[in-house]
């Protein structure tokens, strides 16, 4: 089991490195583009390049969100897998079916118990 955990850990580290390299590549391109924009004096060309720069920024942020979601999903799957191997049931979170935190009213104990 330890060998399998080590293999999984190495795999996840490799994926993390790939994701970091992709983000670094996009960020470098964005910074290079910003430097190139500094030399533009024509307003039309500058507007065109600003639109391109905005799209590059949107792409970078989209990649970050996508990677965050992938990591979160992998961690959740790994956690559930480890719990099942240990014979435990996955814990229920304090999130409702929509994926948001419950309100105080929803968490409030029933049967007349008061919050302390």
Helices and strands as residue ranges (DSSP letters): H 2-38, H 43-85, H 104-107
